[in-house]
Amino acid sequence: MSKTRVLTGITTSGTPHLGNYVGAIRPAIAAARAADAESFYFLADYHSLIKAQDPARTQRSTLEIAAAWLACGLDPAKVWFYRQSDIPEIPELTWLLTCVAGKGILNRAHAYKAAVDKNRAEGEDDDAGITAGLFMYPVLMAADILIFNAHKVPVGRDQVQHIEMARDFGQRFNHIYGDEFFTLPEALVDDNVATLPGLDGRKMSKSYDNTIPMFVPRAELKKRIAGILTDSRAPGEPKSTEGSALFQLYQAFASKDDTAAFAQAFADGIAWGEAKQALFEKIDAEITPLRERYEALMAKPGEIEAILCDGAARLRTAYATPAISRLREAVGLRDLSQVVLASAAGNPPKSVDTEVPSFKQYRDADGKFYFKLVQGERVLLQSAGFDSPRDAGQRIASIKSGTLDADVADFMLGEGVSSDEVNAALEAFVAAALEGQKG
């Protein structure tokens, strides 16, 4: 049974906090255990360069985040775990996709539009301070996904647009170069993924400076939890769980029964200090063993480096290198020694009319499968849409096996092309195939 390829990008900026753990790390690692999934996890260090330009911090953050995922149970023997910058085929594919990506689509990317809107609000030039890296971010993200033909990409709703762009770029490439080079990915949005509040009640985020780092010492963890914003209700006075950051944090780490008991304690008027102690104990019980593994990993950065390098090397052999080789061939970046020039033998170069015809298959925006018979740049035959690649392939096979049926309705002749020309092209196609078999 074929497995579903699921690809997860991990931003390498900042120190991992409890919001990252509950919202991304814990559910992703649980999902990786599914028997029907082939999971890819990569450290998006190229992406981090768009915002972070402190080399030492980029290096440190990559180490911390790799150690955090490994400490939380990611098994590099069972999943693909690698660093984006260790796969040179990704930036190469980025350029191939750049050459088919529509600028108009990139103009509509949320991050770019937000930056332009901010400039306009401040009376600046539209593109003031905006790098080409920010503008091209969606193309790099598409390359991350398409190089491994991922089927599903877990993202938040704000990232769905990037998956749609990856589909568009992949489909354009497939159409231009006439084959199913790329699987078109789907966004995997889980609305049940928890979003943790920070110390001030807003979403836990480094930009708000309200986070609880995952692996701070126990004393610091207790101090941070003691600083969570609460209201002025006194001990013995009933307290509402609605909108309570403290209660939401507890719920993220507790069982249903424990959560229900904590809700009852709120109704009974538990003191805030007592509630914060209960939260500390609940979080500490889950985080302590992870913290111990994390500290052991951080003490041996060479081992983390070896894990990432090994993952990248195996992945390049299995997927990336063969994929980019096929794509280079498709776009014409080929070995020049393999070109046969008729003029070298004293004959004139082959004209378009004497080029061997070929069939090109592709999937279009409507989701249907098409083929065309081409000779050089000229389209001789264009099919209607088929529901599956198999149906299209069977129709091609029937055309190859005989002459053209003049009355069939599932294709149309190219502009200015007669059925006699197509039949002649098919004869040339068959003759070339037989000659190749003899060789």
N, C-alpha and C positions, 0 to 999 in steps of 0.2 A: 504494500500500500504506500503510495507516495505521500510525503509529509508536506504540511503547509509551512512555508518559510516565513517566519515572523522576525522582523528586524526592528531593533530598538536602539536609538541614538542616545548617548549619555553626554550631556554638556559638561565640559571640563572647566568650569569656572567656579571659584569659591570653595568653601568647605562644606561637605554634606551636612544637612541638618535633619531634624525629625520629620519635617514636611516632605523632604526628598525620600526619606525612608518609607513613610506610610503611603505617599502618593505614587511613588515610582518603583523604588527598589524592591520592597516586599512583594507587591503584586506581580512584578515582572519575573522575579525568581520563582514564585509559585507557578506562574504560567509556563515557565521553561520546563517544568516537570511533566507536562502533557506528552503522552506517548505519540500523538499524531503531529507534533510540531518540531520543526528544525529551527532552532533559535539563534539569532545573530545579535550580539551586543557589542557596540563599538563606542570607544571614547572619541567624541567629536572634537578633536583638538584643532583641526583646521577651522572649524566653525568658531571656536573660541577666540581666534585671532581677530575677528571682526570687531570685538569690543575690548578684549584684553591685550594690552601691548607692553606688559611687564614680563619679560622672559622667565625670570626666576619664579614668578607667581604662576605662570602657565605650567611650568614644570612641576612645581609643588602641588598644584591643584590636580593635575593629571595623576600624580602618585596617590594623593589622598582619596580621590574618587575610585580609582582602580582598587585600592586596598579596601575601601568601604564595601564595594560590591562583592569582592572575594570573601570578606569577613562575614557578610550576610548570607553566604551560602551559594553564590554563583560557582558552578563547577566547570572549569575550562576544559575538562575532559568530555563533557556531555553537551556543551554548547560552543558556538564560535564566539570567542572573546578576543578582541583585537583593538588596536589603535588606528584610527582613520589614516594618520600620516604614514603608517607602515604599509599601506596599500597604494603604490604609485599608479595603479590602473584607475583609481578613483579620479584624481585630477586629470588624467588623460581623457577619461570618459566625459568629465565636465566640459572639456573643450569641444568634443564631438557634439555634445548636446547643445552647447552654446551656439553652434553653427546652425542649429535647426530651431532653437527656441525663439519665439516671437517676442520682440521687445515690448510690444503692447501689453502682453500678458505680464511681463516683469514689472511694467509700470503700475500694475494694479496690485502688486504684492503688499500685504498689510503693513509690514515693517517699513518698507520704502515709502508708502503713502503717508504713514504716521510721521515719518521724519520730514517729509515735504510739508505736511500740514503744520508741523511745529515751526518750521522755518518761516512759513507764510504768516503765522500768527505773531511771530517776533519781527516781522518786517525784513527778513533776510531773503537772499536769493534762494530759489527752490532747492537747489542742490548743495547749499552751503554745508560743509562738514560731512557730507554723505560720501562714503567711499564706494568704489566699484564692488568691493567685497560685500557690502550690505545689499547692493542692488542685485548681485549675482548669487546671493545666498540660496535662492530656490533651485538654481541649476546644480550647485554642489550637492544639495540635499537630494535632488533627483538622481544624481550619479551614485550617491550612497546606496540608494534603494535599487536602482535598475541594474547595477553591476552584478548583483546577486539574484536578480529576478525575484525579489521578495513578493510574496502574495499579500501580506498584511503588515501594516505599520501602526503600532499603538501610538496615538497622539491625542492631545487635548483638542477641543473644538476650535481653538484659535490656530491650530496647525493643519486643519483639514485642507485649507487652500493649497498648501505646499504639496500634499499628496495629489490633489487634482492637477497641479502643474506638472508633477512627475509623470502622470498619466498622459498629459498632453504632449510633453516632450518625447516620451517613449513612442507614442502613437505616430507622431510626425516622422520620427526616424524610421519606424517600421514602414510607413507609407512611402517615404522618399526612396528607401533602399530596397523595398519590395520583398520583405520577409518578416517573420515573427521573431525579431531579435530580442524584444523585451516583453516580459510579462507586465501587464498593467496592474499596478498595486492598488489595494483598497485601504482606506483609513479605518483603523480599529479604535473606535471611541467608546470608552467605558464611563458612563455617567455616574456609576456607583463608586468610582475611585474617590477616596477621601481627600478632602482639601483641609489641611490643618490650620487652625488660627495660630497667630503668633502671640508674643507676650502682651501686645496691646489690643488683641482682639481682631485685628485685620489679618488677611491671609499671611501665613508665615512666608517671608520672602527676604532675601538678602538686601533688596532695594529698600525695604522698610526698616532694616536693622532691628528686626524683632524676632530673630530666630533662636532656636535652641540647638546648638551643634550636636551632632549625634554622639560624638565620642569624647565630650569633655569629662574630666574627672568627676567622681560621684559628688564631691563637695560643691563643685561648680554647677552640676546639674541641679542639685537641691536649691542652690542660690537662685538659679534662673527661674525655676518653677515657683519659688517664693515671690518672685517679682511679677507674676502674671496679674494682669489688671482684673480687679473684682469690684463689686459695688460696696456700699456702706452698710449693708444689712448685718445686724449683730448676731452672735451665736444664739440659737434658739428661735430665730426668726426664719420662717420658711423662705427658701431661695428657689428661683426659677432656673431650670436647665436651659430654657430657650435663650439662645444667643450667648450662652456662657462658654467662653474659651476654655476654661478649666474643665468643664464637663465634656466638651467635644474632644479635648485631648485625651481624657480618661477613656472615653468611648472607643477611641482608635486603638487602644492597647488592651482593652478588657473584653471578657466574654460577655455574651448577652445577659447571663444571670448576674454577673458582677456589675454590669452597667445598670441593670434594673435596680439592684440594691443601692447603688450610688445615687440614682435618681430619687429613691425613697429617702435617702439620707439628706438630700437637698430639701425635700418637702418637710422633713422633720427638723430642719434648722441647723444642720451641721455647721460648725465654725469654719471660716475660710482657712484658717491655719491647719485644721484637721483635714480638710478636703485636699489641701495642697500636699500634705504629707502622704495621703493615700495615693495621690497622683504620682508623686515621686517614687513611691515603692513599686507601683505598677510598671512605670516606665523603666526603672532601674532593673527590675527583675528580667525584662526582655533584653535590655541593651547591654548589661554587664558582660555576658558571655561573648557578645559581638565585639564589645570594646576590647576584650582580652585578645581576641583573634586579630583585630585591627592593629593593636599596638605591636603584636608579634610580626605582622606583615610589614608595618612601617619601619621596623628595625632592620628589615632585609630588603631594601629596594631593588637590589639586583635580582632577587627571585621574582618580583613582580615584572621587572623588565623582561626576564626570560620567558615568563608566561605569555606576555603580550607579543613578543617576537615570534614565539613558537606558534601562537594562534594565527598571526598574520601569514607566516610562511606556509602553514598547512592550507590556509584559506586561499592564498594566491594560487597554489598548485591545483587545488580542487575546483576553484571557480574563476577567480579574477583573471589569471593569465590566459586561460583558454578563451574566456569571454572577450577580452580586449583584442586578442589575436583575430577572432572571427569578425569583430567590428572594424578593425583596421582593414581587413580584406574587403569588407563590404563597402567602405567609403573610398577604396582605391589606394590606400597606403600600403603598397605591395612591393615585393621583391622584384626589382627591375630586371634582374637576370633571367626572370621567367617570361619576359615579354618576347613574343616572336614577331619580328618585323619582316614583312614580306619584301620591303624595299632592300633589305640586306642581301637578298638573293637576286637583285637586279629587277624585281617586279615592283610596280607601283604599290603604295600602301592600300590596304583593303578599304573599300568605300563602305558607307553605311549600308548600301543595298546588298553587299555581299557578307555582311556580318552575320554570324549564326544567331537566329532568333532564340529567345529564351522566355520562359514563363516567370512572372513575379507574383508572389502571393503576399497579401497583407490584410490587416484588420483596420477598418475605418472607424470614424467617430460614432457611427450608428451602432457599433458593436458587431456588425456583420463582417463576413470574410469575403474577400474579393481576389481576383487574379487578373493579370493582363498579359498579353503576348506582345513582346517588344522586340524591335530590331534596331539596335543603336538607340537613338533618342525617339524613334517613331513608334507610337502605339498602334499595333495592328488590330488588336482585339481587346475589348474591355468587358469583363463579366458584370452581371448583376450581383446583388449580395446573397450570400449563403449563410445559413444559420450556424454552421460549424466548419472548421478547417477541413474536416474529413469530406464533407459534401463538396467543397470547392476542389479538393484534391481528386475526388472521383470524377468530377466534370473535366478536369485537366487531362486525366488519364484517358477518358473517352475521346477527347479531341485528338490526343496524340496518336490514338490507335487507328484513326481513320480520317476521312476528309471532313470538311466543315459541313454541318447541317445548315442549310440556308433558312430553314423555317423555325429554328429553336428560339426560345424567348429569354434565355438566361444569359445572353451576352449581346454586345453590339459591336459592329465594326468601327475601327478608328476612322477619324475624319479623312475623307478622300480615299479610303481603302476598299477594295473589292474583295469578294469572297475568293476569287481566283488568286489574288495576291496572298491571302491568308493560307490557302491550300498549298501554294508554292513555298511559303515560309515553313509550313508544317513539314513538308517533304524535306526541306533543308535541315530542319531540326532533327528529324528522324535519321537522316543520313549522317549527320554529325555525331549523333549518339552511337550509331552502329560503328562508325569509324573509331570512336573513343573506346568501344568495347574491344575492337581488334587490337588497338594499341595496348 
